[in-house]
Amino acid sequence: MNIAISNTSEKPIYQQLFEQISAQILGGRLDSGYCLPPIRQAAQELGISVITVKKAWEELERSGLIHTMTGKGCFVAELTPDQKLQIRNEMILEQMIRDVSYYKSFDLTLDETIEMLKKIY
């Protein structure tokens, strides 16, 4: 598991952790059954709060990407390729809804938004 936390990012640290682990699971870099490090260990290794890691793990579980086995730890869920695709698309759609609202606040048209996206993609 490879995680890079930025203290200067506008995103909360738990969100950074959630997004990076989600991408690793959905991208196939963390296989089904992979045991995530215990919350305290992850917090210590990353130099962040236990509460922050716990919140990220809770979001991962709520999203269906991991499951907790009491007394054993948190494990990457067994997901079919279709399930991974569905979860990925739901996450992307949620982000796009937030992004489009932001663009609309600047009165950008759809065409202007698409042109700007093309330039940076």
N, C-alpha and C positions, 0 to 999 in steps of 0.2 A: 504494500500500500504506500503510495507516494503522495504526500500532501505538502502543499506550500501555502502557508498562512501569511496574509498581508495585513499588517496593522494599519496601513494607510488607506486600505480599500474602504469605500463607502458601505460595502456589504458587511453585515455582522459576521463575526468569525464563525458562529455555528452554521450560517448559510454557506460560507465558503467551504467548510468541511462537508456539509451535506451535498453540495453541488459536485465537489471533486470526487467523493466516494460514489455518488450516483453515476457520474460519468464513467468511472472505472468499472462499476458493475454492469451498466448498460452497454458499455463498449467491450465487454468480455475480458477485461484485464483482471477482474476479481471473479473467480468461478463460484458456482453454486457450492454451498457448504463451507466456503472460506470463513474462518473464524476471525472476526474483527478483534483487535486488541481490547483488553478490558478498559473501561472508561478511565480509570485512574492512570493506567499505563499510557494511554493515548494522550491524556492531558499533560502528563509529565514530559513525554517525548516531544510534544508540540509546544510546550511552554504556555499552555492555556488553562483555563479553569475547568474543573471537573463538571461543573454545571453546564458549561458551554458544550462540552463533548456529549454529555447526557442529552442535551436538547437536540443535537445533530443526530444522535442515534435514534431518538424518539421520532424525529422527522423521517429518517430512513425506514423505520418500522411502519410508520403511518402510511408511507408511500408504497409499502409492500416489497421493498427491496431487501430487507433483512428480517429475521425473526429471532426472538430471544428464547433461549432455553434456560429456565431458572437453574442457577447453580453451575451452568456450563458456559454461558456466554451468548454473544450475538453472532449470527451466521448469515451469510448471503443466502437469500431465498432461492429455491429452485424455480426458475422462470423459463418458460418456453420462449423461443424467438419472438412469437407473436405478442406475448405478454410484455417482453422487454420493449418492443416497438410501441405498444399501447402506452406504457408508462412514460417512455421517452417523449412521445407525441403530446401527452397530457401536460408534462412538465414544460415542454417548449411552448405549447399554446398558452399556458398560464403566464409565462414570461412575456410572450408576444403581446398579450392583452395589456400587461403593465406598460410595455414599451410603446405600444400604439397610443395609449392614453397620454403618455408623455409627449409624443410627437404631435398629437392633436392639440395639446395645450399651446403649442407654438404655431398653430393653424397650418401645419404642413398638409398638403394634399397627399392622396395615395401615390400619385405619380412622383411627386417630389421625394416622398419617403422611399419609394422603390429605387429611384435614381441614386439617392444617398447610400442606400444599402448596396447597390451594385458597385459603387466606387470603393467601398471598404471590404467587400466580400472577395 
